[in-house]
């Protein structure tokens, strides 16, 4: 039995690909029992995403499905749907990311399931939400990044719009789904009533615009790509040293004074036109080239030592391998090694939310397709081995891996 803040919470996971599985993995990390329903023939789409594969398993799938139990059930077959309905009766949470209306057509919509189980928290993740003119549109991460305005703000000012390096629309939607589910569970504890959580990928990424949106809404000026510069803080960007690049984040006037002292620029300290951040932003075109000339005279390590000793936020720009191997990430257990039945020794990312009394943990590897079908149906629904064999032979249930 997995421990954690959500121990005892049962989650019926009807999601696939990224946003939904990312959500349910976070729930599972903190102790929820997650029943992942997959197509008997080939499972979650991401089982085929690759290369790379390790031991025949997609590394994409491995990244977002640990701590879960896989049940291979055909939702298109009435007998399969009946089993899932019975599981929903026993669940605390259902998460789905079908296109709006598809779950209802299967008899698995929020209204259907909450009639049977009024305490159920039902969460839907979709591209444009369950209401509004975009309801029926398919939502994919790249399209959402463009429609949200984020892509227009990313990249070099002289280059084309650039997507974020990870699937930010999917991932932030998954996180908001976790938040919505936890809010609904708190409300249920207070009222005894379930809830419907509606997460839109577009809503989610629009919310990340924060100060960029506020700037436009209050000035009417449309923000544009600024590369690595911050539109409202200076100096707060990427600089070239003699042997590479580093980030410098002078986020307030006190840090600016400290930087001037470390660089021996008494003239900048004495200049009232540079004392306040707003003034430095206004004079960025003159200030940044001067800073760049200074930083180009020494190595990255030289400037990082200087900044660290003075308490000025700065850091290297690490590739993924070095980011995962850095001592801070290792000490915080953000890479966890484990054994997988077919892939062998694998590594997964750790649990980012650290709770002192009830910490989340990586307990079981990502499941093989249908690995837990028999066990969950027997434990939860009292299914007999004869009934299981009949449904398996009919293709309603997948073959349980040995």
Secondary structure by P-SEA (a helix, b strand, c coil): ccccccccbbbbccccccaaaaaaaaaaaaccccbbbbcccccccccccccccccccccccccccccbbbbbcccccaaaaaaaaaaaaaccbbbbbccccccccccccaaaaaaaccccbbbbbcccccccccccccccaaaaaaaaccccccccccccccccccaaaaaaaaaaaaaaaaaaaaaaaaccbbbbbbbbaaaaaaaacaaaaaaaaccccccccccccccccccccccccccbbbbbbcccaaaaaaaaaaacccccccccccccaaaaaaaccccaaaaaaaaaaccaaaaaaaaaaacccccccccaaaaaacaaaaaaccccccccccccbbbbbccccccccbbbbbccccccccccaaaaaaaaccccaaaaaaaaaacccccccc
